Amino acid sequence: MAGTSPCASCKLLRRRCAKDCIFAPFFPSDDPHKFANVHKIFGASNVSKMLQELPVHQRADAVSSLVYEANARMRDPVYGCVGAISYLQNQVSELQMQLAVAQAEILCIKMQHEPMVPPQQIMDGPDDQKSYFLHNNNLAQYLSFPSSSNVIHDSLNRENIFGHDMVS
């Protein structure tokens, strides 16, 4: 890097950028905020140690992860990426619950439009009852959607991951 502008890390740390600077390939001088956030959250020394311990082919991915986490920590200092993940998981749970409710409503509407089968036709015997529903495909078509009870149970278990609701 001799003769050119120093990388963003050397510029921020006010030091001379060596030819073998570990930060130079990942923190170019034209994007100083990228390193500034990583430095504030992790510290230049820690980042340097992490990068030196990794094989060269994994360093770019590690820097990308560090930058992502640092930016998330700047937005949410307590939870960082975990806060974003938790928020998205809550959204998925809510949407699964809405889907289960909609599927249950569809089932109710379909069952209201189906002709009622007289009880004596169904109750002639257990084999007759089973064969009526399976061969006529009446009950099987209604049970072909995922169970809403699992969705409701799972969403209640995951509602408060950190002791408070992440959805605002």
mmCIF file of the C-alpha atoms, coordinates in Angstrom:
data_MODEL
# 
_entry.id   MODEL 
# 
loop_
_atom_site.group_PDB 
_atom_site.id 
_atom_site.type_symbol 
_atom_site.label_atom_id 
_atom_site.label_alt_id 
_atom_site.label_comp_id 
_atom_site.label_asym_id 
_atom_site.label_entity_id 
_atom_site.label_seq_id 
_atom_site.pdbx_PDB_ins_code 
_atom_site.Cartn_x 
_atom_site.Cartn_y 
_atom_site.Cartn_z 
_atom_site.occupancy 
_atom_site.B_iso_or_equiv 
_atom_site.pdbx_formal_charge 
_atom_site.auth_seq_id 
_atom_site.auth_comp_id 
_atom_site.auth_asym_id 
_atom_site.auth_atom_id 
_atom_site.pdbx_PDB_model_num 
ATOM 1   C CA . MET A 1 1   ? 0.000   0.000   0.000  1.00 0.00 ? 1   MET A CA 1 
ATOM 2   C CA . ALA A 1 2   ? 3.062   2.260   -0.015 1.00 0.00 ? 2   ALA A CA 1 
ATOM 3   C CA . GLY A 1 3   ? 2.513   5.293   -2.201 1.00 0.00 ? 3   GLY A CA 1 
ATOM 4   C CA . THR A 1 4   ? -1.292  5.050   -2.189 1.00 0.00 ? 4   THR A CA 1 
ATOM 5   C CA . SER A 1 5   ? -3.806  6.292   0.347  1.00 0.00 ? 5   SER A CA 1 
ATOM 6   C CA . PRO A 1 6   ? -3.974  4.271   3.545  1.00 0.00 ? 6   PRO A CA 1 
ATOM 7   C CA . CYS A 1 7   ? -6.839  1.862   4.152  1.00 0.00 ? 7   CYS A CA 1 
ATOM 8   C CA . ALA A 1 8   ? -9.804  3.033   6.234  1.00 0.00 ? 8   ALA A CA 1 
ATOM 9   C CA . SER A 1 9   ? -8.461  1.366   9.378  1.00 0.00 ? 9   SER A CA 1 
ATOM 10  C CA . CYS A 1 10  ? -4.991  2.904   9.165  1.00 0.00 ? 10  CYS A CA 1 
ATOM 11  C CA . LYS A 1 11  ? -6.530  6.269   8.355  1.00 0.00 ? 11  LYS A CA 1 
ATOM 12  C CA . LEU A 1 12  ? -8.818  6.070   11.415 1.00 0.00 ? 12  LEU A CA 1 
ATOM 13  C CA . LEU A 1 13  ? -6.047  4.799   13.674 1.00 0.00 ? 13  LEU A CA 1 
ATOM 14  C CA . ARG A 1 14  ? -3.669  7.435   12.252 1.00 0.00 ? 14  ARG A CA 1 
ATOM 15  C CA . ARG A 1 15  ? -0.916  5.060   11.392 1.00 0.00 ? 15  ARG A CA 1 
ATOM 16  C CA . ARG A 1 16  ? 1.080   4.223   8.317  1.00 0.00 ? 16  ARG A CA 1 
ATOM 17  C CA . CYS A 1 17  ? -0.529  1.537   6.151  1.00 0.00 ? 17  CYS A CA 1 
ATOM 18  C CA . ALA A 1 18  ? 2.012   -1.235  5.601  1.00 0.00 ? 18  ALA A CA 1 
ATOM 19  C CA . LYS A 1 19  ? 2.176   -3.327  2.454  1.00 0.00 ? 19  LYS A CA 1 
ATOM 20  C CA . ASP A 1 20  ? 0.974   -6.383  4.385  1.00 0.00 ? 20  ASP A CA 1 
ATOM 21  C CA . CYS A 1 21  ? -1.768  -4.560  6.345  1.00 0.00 ? 21  CYS A CA 1 
ATOM 22  C CA . ILE A 1 22  ? -4.362  -7.144  7.317  1.00 0.00 ? 22  ILE A CA 1 
ATOM 23  C CA . PHE A 1 23  ? -7.184  -4.586  7.080  1.00 0.00 ? 23  PHE A CA 1 
ATOM 24  C CA . ALA A 1 24  ? -6.358  -3.149  3.639  1.00 0.00 ? 24  ALA A CA 1 
ATOM 25  C CA . PRO A 1 25  ? -8.091  -5.817  1.492  1.00 0.00 ? 25  PRO A CA 1 
ATOM 26  C CA . PHE A 1 26  ? -11.330 -5.504  3.459  1.00 0.00 ? 26  PHE A CA 1 
ATOM 27  C CA . PHE A 1 27  ? -11.574 -1.856  4.522  1.00 0.00 ? 27  PHE A CA 1 
ATOM 28  C CA . PRO A 1 28  ? -10.795 0.394   1.539  1.00 0.00 ? 28  PRO A CA 1 
ATOM 29  C CA . SER A 1 29  ? -10.124 4.074   2.095  1.00 0.00 ? 29  SER A CA 1 
ATOM 30  C CA . ASP A 1 30  ? -13.301 5.116   0.252  1.00 0.00 ? 30  ASP A CA 1 
ATOM 31  C CA . ASP A 1 31  ? -15.580 3.524   2.898  1.00 0.00 ? 31  ASP A CA 1 
ATOM 32  C CA . PRO A 1 32  ? -14.349 4.797   6.295  1.00 0.00 ? 32  PRO A CA 1 
ATOM 33  C CA . HIS A 1 33  ? -17.624 4.155   8.188  1.00 0.00 ? 33  HIS A CA 1 
ATOM 34  C CA . LYS A 1 34  ? -17.354 0.430   7.541  1.00 0.00 ? 34  LYS A CA 1 
ATOM 35  C CA . PHE A 1 35  ? -14.242 0.126   9.691  1.00 0.00 ? 35  PHE A CA 1 
ATOM 36  C CA . ALA A 1 36  ? -15.309 2.842   12.146 1.00 0.00 ? 36  ALA A CA 1 
ATOM 37  C CA . ASN A 1 37  ? -18.341 0.814   13.262 1.00 0.00 ? 37  ASN A CA 1 
ATOM 38  C CA . VAL A 1 38  ? -16.353 -2.420  13.494 1.00 0.00 ? 38  VAL A CA 1 
ATOM 39  C CA . HIS A 1 39  ? -13.667 -0.626  15.507 1.00 0.00 ? 39  HIS A CA 1 
ATOM 40  C CA . LYS A 1 40  ? -16.216 0.891   17.919 1.00 0.00 ? 40  LYS A CA 1 
ATOM 41  C CA . ILE A 1 41  ? -17.876 -2.457  18.595 1.00 0.00 ? 41  ILE A CA 1 
ATOM 42  C CA . PHE A 1 42  ? -15.014 -4.969  18.477 1.00 0.00 ? 42  PHE A CA 1 
ATOM 43  C CA . GLY A 1 43  ? -11.799 -2.950  18.636 1.00 0.00 ? 43  GLY A CA 1 
ATOM 44  C CA . ALA A 1 44  ? -9.068  -2.932  15.992 1.00 0.00 ? 44  ALA A CA 1 
ATOM 45  C CA . SER A 1 45  ? -6.791  -5.230  17.993 1.00 0.00 ? 45  SER A CA 1 
ATOM 46  C CA . ASN A 1 46  ? -9.485  -7.898  18.398 1.00 0.00 ? 46  ASN A CA 1 
ATOM 47  C CA . VAL A 1 47  ? -10.441 -7.741  14.724 1.00 0.00 ? 47  VAL A CA 1 
ATOM 48  C CA . SER A 1 48  ? -6.780  -8.024  13.738 1.00 0.00 ? 48  SER A CA 1 
ATOM 49  C CA . LYS A 1 49  ? -6.336  -11.098 15.945 1.00 0.00 ? 49  LYS A CA 1 
ATOM 50  C CA . MET A 1 50  ? -9.487  -12.727 14.554 1.00 0.00 ? 50  MET A CA 1 
ATOM 51  C CA . LEU A 1 51  ? -8.413  -12.172 10.974 1.00 0.00 ? 51  LEU A CA 1 
ATOM 52  C CA . GLN A 1 52  ? -4.885  -13.467 11.586 1.00 0.00 ? 52  GLN A CA 1 
ATOM 53  C CA . GLU A 1 53  ? -6.257  -16.697 13.064 1.00 0.00 ? 53  GLU A CA 1 
ATOM 54  C CA . LEU A 1 54  ? -8.431  -17.392 10.027 1.00 0.00 ? 54  LEU A CA 1 
ATOM 55  C CA . PRO A 1 55  ? -7.303  -18.898 6.733  1.00 0.00 ? 55  PRO A CA 1 
ATOM 56  C CA . VAL A 1 56  ? -7.012  -16.253 4.009  1.00 0.00 ? 56  VAL A CA 1 
ATOM 57  C CA . HIS A 1 57  ? -9.990  -17.626 2.049  1.00 0.00 ? 57  HIS A CA 1 
ATOM 58  C CA . GLN A 1 58  ? -12.342 -17.175 5.058  1.00 0.00 ? 58  GLN A CA 1 
ATOM 59  C CA . ARG A 1 59  ? -11.357 -13.633 6.003  1.00 0.00 ? 59  ARG A CA 1 
ATOM 60  C CA . ALA A 1 60  ? -13.706 -11.831 3.598  1.00 0.00 ? 60  ALA A CA 1 
ATOM 61  C CA . ASP A 1 61  ? -16.709 -13.714 5.019  1.00 0.00 ? 61  ASP A CA 1 
ATOM 62  C CA . ALA A 1 62  ? -15.565 -12.978 8.570  1.00 0.00 ? 62  ALA A CA 1 
ATOM 63  C CA . VAL A 1 63  ? -15.222 -9.268  7.799  1.00 0.00 ? 63  VAL A CA 1 
ATOM 64  C CA . SER A 1 64  ? -18.665 -9.260  6.200  1.00 0.00 ? 64  SER A CA 1 
ATOM 65  C CA . SER A 1 65  ? -20.128 -10.834 9.351  1.00 0.00 ? 65  SER A CA 1 
ATOM 66  C CA . LEU A 1 66  ? -18.273 -8.422  11.622 1.00 0.00 ? 66  LEU A CA 1 
ATOM 67  C CA . VAL A 1 67  ? -19.499 -5.427  9.621  1.00 0.00 ? 67  VAL A CA 1 
ATOM 68  C CA . TYR A 1 68  ? -23.080 -6.736  9.679  1.00 0.00 ? 68  TYR A CA 1 
ATOM 69  C CA . GLU A 1 69  ? -23.012 -7.353  13.437 1.00 0.00 ? 69  GLU A CA 1 
ATOM 70  C CA . ALA A 1 70  ? -21.327 -4.004  14.118 1.00 0.00 ? 70  ALA A CA 1 
ATOM 71  C CA . ASN A 1 71  ? -23.990 -2.165  12.118 1.00 0.00 ? 71  ASN A CA 1 
ATOM 72  C CA . ALA A 1 72  ? -26.725 -4.080  13.928 1.00 0.00 ? 72  ALA A CA 1 
ATOM 73  C CA . ARG A 1 73  ? -25.116 -3.228  17.292 1.00 0.00 ? 73  ARG A CA 1 
ATOM 74  C CA . MET A 1 74  ? -25.004 0.438   16.316 1.00 0.00 ? 74  MET A CA 1 
ATOM 75  C CA . ARG A 1 75  ? -28.763 0.352   15.707 1.00 0.00 ? 75  ARG A CA 1 
ATOM 76  C CA . ASP A 1 76  ? -29.589 -1.877  18.693 1.00 0.00 ? 76  ASP A CA 1 
ATOM 77  C CA . PRO A 1 77  ? -26.730 -1.961  21.244 1.00 0.00 ? 77  PRO A CA 1 
ATOM 78  C CA . VAL A 1 78  ? -28.371 -4.569  23.462 1.00 0.00 ? 78  VAL A CA 1 
ATOM 79  C CA . TYR A 1 79  ? -29.556 -7.245  21.036 1.00 0.00 ? 79  TYR A CA 1 
ATOM 80  C CA . GLY A 1 80  ? -27.771 -6.537  17.747 1.00 0.00 ? 80  GLY A CA 1 
ATOM 81  C CA . CYS A 1 81  ? -28.509 -9.204  15.132 1.00 0.00 ? 81  CYS A CA 1 
ATOM 82  C CA . VAL A 1 82  ? -30.400 -11.309 17.637 1.00 0.00 ? 82  VAL A CA 1 
ATOM 83  C CA . GLY A 1 83  ? -32.974 -8.543  17.999 1.00 0.00 ? 83  GLY A CA 1 
ATOM 84  C CA . ALA A 1 84  ? -33.561 -8.493  14.253 1.00 0.00 ? 84  ALA A CA 1 
ATOM 85  C CA . ILE A 1 85  ? -33.788 -12.287 14.108 1.00 0.00 ? 85  ILE A CA 1 
ATOM 86  C CA . SER A 1 86  ? -36.208 -12.369 17.030 1.00 0.00 ? 86  SER A CA 1 
ATOM 87  C CA . TYR A 1 87  ? -38.365 -9.706  15.422 1.00 0.00 ? 87  TYR A CA 1 
ATOM 88  C CA . LEU A 1 88  ? -38.510 -11.689 12.161 1.00 0.00 ? 88  LEU A CA 1 
ATOM 89  C CA . GLN A 1 89  ? -39.306 -14.940 14.011 1.00 0.00 ? 89  GLN A CA 1 
ATOM 90  C CA . ASN A 1 90  ? -42.201 -13.199 15.750 1.00 0.00 ? 90  ASN A CA 1 
ATOM 91  C CA . GLN A 1 91  ? -43.481 -11.963 12.400 1.00 0.00 ? 91  GLN A CA 1 
ATOM 92  C CA . VAL A 1 92  ? -43.298 -15.504 10.973 1.00 0.00 ? 92  VAL A CA 1 
ATOM 93  C CA . SER A 1 93  ? -45.198 -16.858 13.997 1.00 0.00 ? 93  SER A CA 1 
ATOM 94  C CA . GLU A 1 94  ? -47.900 -14.233 13.638 1.00 0.00 ? 94  GLU A CA 1 
ATOM 95  C CA . LEU A 1 95  ? -48.264 -14.976 9.932  1.00 0.00 ? 95  LEU A CA 1 
ATOM 96  C CA . GLN A 1 96  ? -48.454 -18.723 10.634 1.00 0.00 ? 96  GLN A CA 1 
ATOM 97  C CA . MET A 1 97  ? -51.204 -18.045 13.162 1.00 0.00 ? 97  MET A CA 1 
ATOM 98  C CA . GLN A 1 98  ? -53.104 -15.909 10.648 1.00 0.00 ? 98  GLN A CA 1 
ATOM 99  C CA . LEU A 1 99  ? -52.723 -18.662 8.055  1.00 0.00 ? 99  LEU A CA 1 
ATOM 100 C CA . ALA A 1 100 ? -54.043 -21.275 10.491 1.00 0.00 ? 100 ALA A CA 1 
ATOM 101 C CA . VAL A 1 101 ? -57.059 -19.104 11.300 1.00 0.00 ? 101 VAL A CA 1 
ATOM 102 C CA . ALA A 1 102 ? -57.759 -18.545 7.595  1.00 0.00 ? 102 ALA A CA 1 
ATOM 103 C CA . GLN A 1 103 ? -57.486 -22.292 6.912  1.00 0.00 ? 103 GLN A CA 1 
ATOM 104 C CA . ALA A 1 104 ? -59.875 -23.016 9.778  1.00 0.00 ? 104 ALA A CA 1 
ATOM 105 C CA . GLU A 1 105 ? -62.346 -20.478 8.390  1.00 0.00 ? 105 GLU A CA 1 
ATOM 106 C CA . ILE A 1 106 ? -62.096 -22.088 4.948  1.00 0.00 ? 106 ILE A CA 1 
ATOM 107 C CA . LEU A 1 107 ? -62.757 -25.486 6.516  1.00 0.00 ? 107 LEU A CA 1 
ATOM 108 C CA . CYS A 1 108 ? -65.832 -24.151 8.311  1.00 0.00 ? 108 CYS A CA 1 
ATOM 109 C CA . ILE A 1 109 ? -67.179 -22.601 5.115  1.00 0.00 ? 109 ILE A CA 1 
ATOM 110 C CA . LYS A 1 110 ? -66.573 -25.795 3.118  1.00 0.00 ? 110 LYS A CA 1 
ATOM 111 C CA . MET A 1 111 ? -68.227 -27.936 5.765  1.00 0.00 ? 111 MET A CA 1 
ATOM 112 C CA . GLN A 1 112 ? -71.291 -25.642 5.805  1.00 0.00 ? 112 GLN A CA 1 
ATOM 113 C CA . HIS A 1 113 ? -71.711 -26.127 2.059  1.00 0.00 ? 113 HIS A CA 1 
ATOM 114 C CA . GLU A 1 114 ? -71.325 -29.925 2.143  1.00 0.00 ? 114 GLU A CA 1 
ATOM 115 C CA . PRO A 1 115 ? -74.558 -31.911 2.385  1.00 0.00 ? 115 PRO A CA 1 
ATOM 116 C CA . MET A 1 116 ? -75.069 -33.518 5.759  1.00 0.00 ? 116 MET A CA 1 
ATOM 117 C CA . VAL A 1 117 ? -74.810 -37.315 5.804  1.00 0.00 ? 117 VAL A CA 1 
ATOM 118 C CA . PRO A 1 118 ? -77.542 -38.954 7.872  1.00 0.00 ? 118 PRO A CA 1 
ATOM 119 C CA . PRO A 1 119 ? -76.031 -40.502 11.020 1.00 0.00 ? 119 PRO A CA 1 
ATOM 120 C CA . GLN A 1 120 ? -77.462 -43.979 10.350 1.00 0.00 ? 120 GLN A CA 1 
ATOM 121 C CA . GLN A 1 121 ? -75.496 -44.224 7.063  1.00 0.00 ? 121 GLN A CA 1 
ATOM 122 C CA . ILE A 1 122 ? -72.241 -43.501 8.867  1.00 0.00 ? 122 ILE A CA 1 
ATOM 123 C CA . MET A 1 123 ? -72.875 -45.545 11.994 1.00 0.00 ? 123 MET A CA 1 
ATOM 124 C CA . ASP A 1 124 ? -73.624 -48.913 10.375 1.00 0.00 ? 124 ASP A CA 1 
ATOM 125 C CA . GLY A 1 125 ? -70.120 -50.065 11.323 1.00 0.00 ? 125 GLY A CA 1 
ATOM 126 C CA . PRO A 1 126 ? -66.592 -48.768 11.911 1.00 0.00 ? 126 PRO A CA 1 
ATOM 127 C CA . ASP A 1 127 ? -65.401 -50.099 8.559  1.00 0.00 ? 127 ASP A CA 1 
ATOM 128 C CA . ASP A 1 128 ? -68.329 -48.500 6.760  1.00 0.00 ? 128 ASP A CA 1 
ATOM 129 C CA . GLN A 1 129 ? -67.623 -45.154 8.434  1.00 0.00 ? 129 GLN A CA 1 
ATOM 130 C CA . LYS A 1 130 ? -63.935 -45.280 7.566  1.00 0.00 ? 130 LYS A CA 1 
ATOM 131 C CA . SER A 1 131 ? -64.564 -46.312 3.970  1.00 0.00 ? 131 SER A CA 1 
ATOM 132 C CA . TYR A 1 132 ? -67.215 -43.614 3.483  1.00 0.00 ? 132 TYR A CA 1 
ATOM 133 C CA . PHE A 1 133 ? -64.814 -40.830 4.421  1.00 0.00 ? 133 PHE A CA 1 
ATOM 134 C CA . LEU A 1 134 ? -61.797 -42.275 2.647  1.00 0.00 ? 134 LEU A CA 1 
ATOM 135 C CA . HIS A 1 135 ? -63.492 -43.376 -0.581 1.00 0.00 ? 135 HIS A CA 1 
ATOM 136 C CA . ASN A 1 136 ? -65.690 -40.344 -0.982 1.00 0.00 ? 136 ASN A CA 1 
ATOM 137 C CA . ASN A 1 137 ? -62.730 -38.127 -0.006 1.00 0.00 ? 137 ASN A CA 1 
ATOM 138 C CA . ASN A 1 138 ? -64.977 -35.920 2.112  1.00 0.00 ? 138 ASN A CA 1 
ATOM 139 C CA . LEU A 1 139 ? -62.936 -35.769 5.299  1.00 0.00 ? 139 LEU A CA 1 
ATOM 140 C CA . ALA A 1 140 ? -59.529 -36.245 3.683  1.00 0.00 ? 140 ALA A CA 1 
ATOM 141 C CA . GLN A 1 141 ? -59.865 -33.057 1.629  1.00 0.00 ? 141 GLN A CA 1 
ATOM 142 C CA . TYR A 1 142 ? -60.512 -31.032 4.770  1.00 0.00 ? 142 TYR A CA 1 
ATOM 143 C CA . LEU A 1 143 ? -57.595 -32.486 6.645  1.00 0.00 ? 143 LEU A CA 1 
ATOM 144 C CA . SER A 1 144 ? -55.030 -31.859 3.935  1.00 0.00 ? 144 SER A CA 1 
ATOM 145 C CA . PHE A 1 145 ? -53.787 -28.579 5.447  1.00 0.00 ? 145 PHE A CA 1 
ATOM 146 C CA . PRO A 1 146 ? -51.192 -28.299 8.266  1.00 0.00 ? 146 PRO A CA 1 
ATOM 147 C CA . SER A 1 147 ? -52.486 -28.528 11.781 1.00 0.00 ? 147 SER A CA 1 
ATOM 148 C CA . SER A 1 148 ? -53.262 -25.126 13.252 1.00 0.00 ? 148 SER A CA 1 
ATOM 149 C CA . SER A 1 149 ? -52.879 -26.412 16.803 1.00 0.00 ? 149 SER A CA 1 
ATOM 150 C CA . ASN A 1 150 ? -49.117 -26.861 16.321 1.00 0.00 ? 150 ASN A CA 1 
ATOM 151 C CA . VAL A 1 151 ? -48.756 -23.338 14.949 1.00 0.00 ? 151 VAL A CA 1 
ATOM 152 C CA . ILE A 1 152 ? -50.692 -21.837 17.841 1.00 0.00 ? 152 ILE A CA 1 
ATOM 153 C CA . HIS A 1 153 ? -48.766 -23.880 20.426 1.00 0.00 ? 153 HIS A CA 1 
ATOM 154 C CA . ASP A 1 154 ? -45.362 -22.998 18.877 1.00 0.00 ? 154 ASP A CA 1 
ATOM 155 C CA . SER A 1 155 ? -46.151 -19.294 18.655 1.00 0.00 ? 155 SER A CA 1 
ATOM 156 C CA . LEU A 1 156 ? -47.153 -19.185 22.319 1.00 0.00 ? 156 LEU A CA 1 
ATOM 157 C CA . ASN A 1 157 ? -43.904 -20.898 23.340 1.00 0.00 ? 157 ASN A CA 1 
ATOM 158 C CA . ARG A 1 158 ? -41.756 -18.484 21.286 1.00 0.00 ? 158 ARG A CA 1 
ATOM 159 C CA . GLU A 1 159 ? -43.712 -15.348 22.139 1.00 0.00 ? 159 GLU A CA 1 
ATOM 160 C CA . ASN A 1 160 ? -41.250 -13.914 24.653 1.00 0.00 ? 160 ASN A CA 1 
ATOM 161 C CA . ILE A 1 161 ? -37.725 -15.014 23.811 1.00 0.00 ? 161 ILE A CA 1 
ATOM 162 C CA . PHE A 1 162 ? -36.044 -12.320 25.891 1.00 0.00 ? 162 PHE A CA 1 
ATOM 163 C CA . GLY A 1 163 ? -38.789 -11.679 28.422 1.00 0.00 ? 163 GLY A CA 1 
ATOM 164 C CA . HIS A 1 164 ? -40.417 -8.942  26.331 1.00 0.00 ? 164 HIS A CA 1 
ATOM 165 C CA . ASP A 1 165 ? -42.200 -8.645  23.039 1.00 0.00 ? 165 ASP A CA 1 
ATOM 166 C CA . MET A 1 166 ? -39.856 -7.589  20.214 1.00 0.00 ? 166 MET A CA 1 
ATOM 167 C CA . VAL A 1 167 ? -42.690 -6.545  17.892 1.00 0.00 ? 167 VAL A CA 1 
ATOM 168 C CA . SER A 1 168 ? -43.592 -2.887  18.154 1.00 0.00 ? 168 SER A CA 1 
# 
